[in-house]
Each structure stands twice: as C-alpha cells, then as structure tokens.
Amino acid sequence: MTRPIRALLNWSHLRHNYSLVRQRSAGLAFAVIKADGYGHGLLAVARALADADGFAVACVDEALILREGGLTQPIVVLQGAYHAGEWQLAAEHDLQLVLHHPQQLTMRQHVVLRQPVSVWLKINSGMNRLGVRVNEADALIEAIQNDAQLQLAYVLTHFARADEPHSPMTNAQWQLIMQRSWPVPISACNSAALLGDYGIDDAVSRPGIVLFGSSPFQNCTATELGLLPVMTLESQIIALHEVLAGEYVGYGGDWQTSSDRRIAVVAIGYGDGYPRHAPTGTPVWLEGVECSLVGRVSMDMITVDVTDCGAAKVGSHVELWGEHVDIDRIARLCNTISYELYCQLTPRVKRVALSQP
Ligand SMILES: *Cc1c(COP(=O)(O)O)cnc(C)c1O
C-alpha cells in the first residue's frame, strides 16, 4: 500500500469559482495561478480553466510550463523578465511581460526580438513593492511606445490592503491611478478588491485565491462569498490507542490527558506540508464527526482525540481541510493564511482529480 495522503481536486468547483469572479469583474478576468497553481498543480489548474480569459504567473519558467502543456490563452508574467534572455523567450512563446523597473527596459535593448512583446507597465500606487511611481510613468510609456519591439497593452497596479473591510487605502490607491488618463486600459483588482465591493472598474482583474475556494477576508467566510473548496486534503488513521488519564501524547509531552482518551494516529505531518504550528484543538474531520488534533504535529503523523467518534477505526479516512473543514479556520489557528498552507504542500501529497479536467 502507498502512503494514503491525497489532495482531492474538484475542478467543477474551480470552474464555479472562476465564473463567480468573472461575473463580478468589470472586464476580463485573468486567473492567477502562480506557485504551481497555489499548490494545486499549475498545468492541471490551467487545463481545468480552459475558458479563462487568460492566466497570470509569477515568472517566465511558469509560463513556459503552460505553453509546453499546449495552452494557447494569453499569459502575463507578473515579475516580468529577470534577464535579457527572458525577453526573447517571451517573444518566442507569446508571453506578455510586466515591466516594473527601468532596468528591464535596458535588458530588453540587449536583444533583437523575433516578434514584438506585449508589456504591462506596473505602477506603484502605494504598496511600495514593485512598480514605478505615477510621475515616473510618462518617461517609461514614451520609451515603450518608441520601441518597435514592444507593445504597451495595460498599466497595472496592486492593492496592499484590499482584504480589510472597506479599506481607505484601497480607495486612495485607486484614486491615485484614476487621477490621470492612461493611453491603455488598467488592471487592478486581486481577489479581495473584486469581492470587497470597492466598485473598481478595471479592464482586467487578477483573481487568485478565490479561484481555489478560500476567502481573502478575515471577517467573511468562503461559503458566505458563494465559493466552493477545490482541494480536500485527506489521509487515514494508521493506529488507535487507549491513553490513560494523566499520560502525555507526542513530542515535548505538550498534551496531557485529563481522563482516559482514545487517540488516533493519522498519517500526515509537516513533511507533507501540514502546518507544524497547528495547535491542540485544530479541527480534523472523520467518520462524520469533527475531532481535535492533540499534541505536537510530527514530520509524518499527527495525533487526534477520537474518544467521541465511536466509528473511528484503522483505515478511517480523515479530512484535514476541504469539503467539511474550511481551510481558512486551519490557517487562522496557525497564524497564517490559506495561501501558505496550499503552497507548502510537499510532493509527497498525491494530487488526484475528483471531476473531469
Ligand atoms: C498573486 C497576485 C494576485 C492574486 O492575488 P489573490 O489575493 O490571490 O487574489 C494578483 N495580482 C498580483 C500582482 C499578484 O502578485
């Protein structure tokens, strides 16, 4: 038998979530599927979203995986070219590159491109990560427009605090962008800006996390937003024990029983990407009952109190998150966000499609 950990992937739910955000978008919606499709599998996610208006990935390497996989939709590379050779790769494979720094334009002048490349100019509207300031944009727009090998397609900006309810900073960032006119349409919204009802009318939105059925907000669940979970992470019970009152469970003796308990050992741990910081009390779903993780998370296993789950047996399927346990609950208990939980799943977790790709 092989290790029983699987990430079951429901592509119908992915398509449901995409069409929900597509309806909320003022214009097109490019599916953001960087970091191996938020851990769900880059090519599989892209293939399941055959009707998407386009895709956004972090780097040229990710974009090439999509092209080699036969995808023909528009692809924008959010960090653009890292070196001159990537401009040529973009030309050869019809990739659109974000230009966020004048240095990238200098690199571009070191190569003669096989065909023109579409460029998205990134504007720093207050996040102070990537992009040029509004008052530096004109010089770059002129340089791009004077370059016969480049085609300015969009300007884009990114919001720092759209996940906070009605954040004034998001409105301020959008005002800064809207204060002037641009020669091309604008791309602005991430998941939170789209579903946070800021009323931002951009030409291309860039939803990521919501496609996978997680909420971008602290105070609003994915279910309340009408989203459906794509991934169900599951494993199995591999041992069951009676632990007497006053005994300790796991490394460090972190958890001591106050009465006799029935403890299940489940084959999943931080070596699979399950968060090591999941505290005692973190929900785990098995045999129709929500049980609690107890004691420390190990590399290959966790321990679960199944005293109140009479049906628990060796071989029982255990859901760590997904259909019955909202991943956002787990993330909050671990002081992180669902994005990180998805991205840190290791190759040991088999990705299994539940519905037609
Ligand atoms: C990752 C990313 C997104 C998507 O963000 P979500 O919060 O997952 O919707 C959009 N735009 C840029 C520039 C990004 O880097």
The ligand as a Tripos MOL2 file, in Angstrom:
@<TRIPOS>MOLECULE
LIG
   15    15     1     0     0
SMALL
NO_CHARGES

@<TRIPOS>ATOM
      1 C1         -0.7390   36.9860   -6.5050 C.3       1 LIG1
      2 C2         -1.2300   38.2170   -7.1960 C.ar      1 LIG1
      3 C3         -2.6040   38.3990   -7.4500 C.ar      1 LIG1
      4 C4         -3.6620   37.4830   -6.9210 C.3       1 LIG1
      5 O1         -3.8720   37.7290   -5.5420 O.3       1 LIG1
      6 P1         -5.0510   36.9930   -4.7400 P.3       1 LIG1
      7 O2         -5.0240   37.6490   -3.4000 O.co2     1 LIG1
      8 O3         -4.6590   35.5600   -4.6630 O.co2     1 LIG1
      9 O4         -6.2940   37.2100   -5.4880 O.co2     1 LIG1
     10 C5         -2.9570   39.4940   -8.2200 C.ar      1 LIG1
     11 N1         -2.0280   40.3790   -8.6840 N.ar      1 LIG1
     12 C6         -0.7210   40.2380   -8.4150 C.ar      1 LIG1
     13 C7          0.2460   41.2430   -8.9380 C.3       1 LIG1
     14 C8         -0.2760   39.1660   -7.6590 C.ar      1 LIG1
     15 O5          1.0290   39.0440   -7.3910 O.3       1 LIG1
@<TRIPOS>BOND
     1     1     2 1
     2     2     3 ar
     3     2    14 ar
     4     3     4 1
     5     3    10 ar
     6     4     5 1
     7     5     6 1
     8     6     7 2
     9     6     8 1
    10     6     9 1
    11    10    11 ar
    12    11    12 ar
    13    12    13 1
    14    12    14 ar
    15    14    15 1
@<TRIPOS>SUBSTRUCTURE
     1 LIG1         1 GROUP 0 **** ****
